[in-house]
Amino acid sequence: MLSREDYKNYTDQIFQLEKKMSIFYSDCAQRLKDESIRQACRDLSAAEEKHMQMVKELKELFGF
């Protein structure tokens, strides 16, 4: 069974991963020339931002 600290560490790690991916896709969107790929990267970055919000809400439910 996972401890409270394990859950906190896990959600912290997931949040950081989502943040890193959002930045990565945003950076790709700025560097690429093909507009359709740029839009896909912007969409992926926005999805990662939504995931970050979901992790924040989960952390609040856990009381972190």
Secondary structure as UniProt FT lines:
FT   HELIX           4..31
FT   HELIX           35..62
//
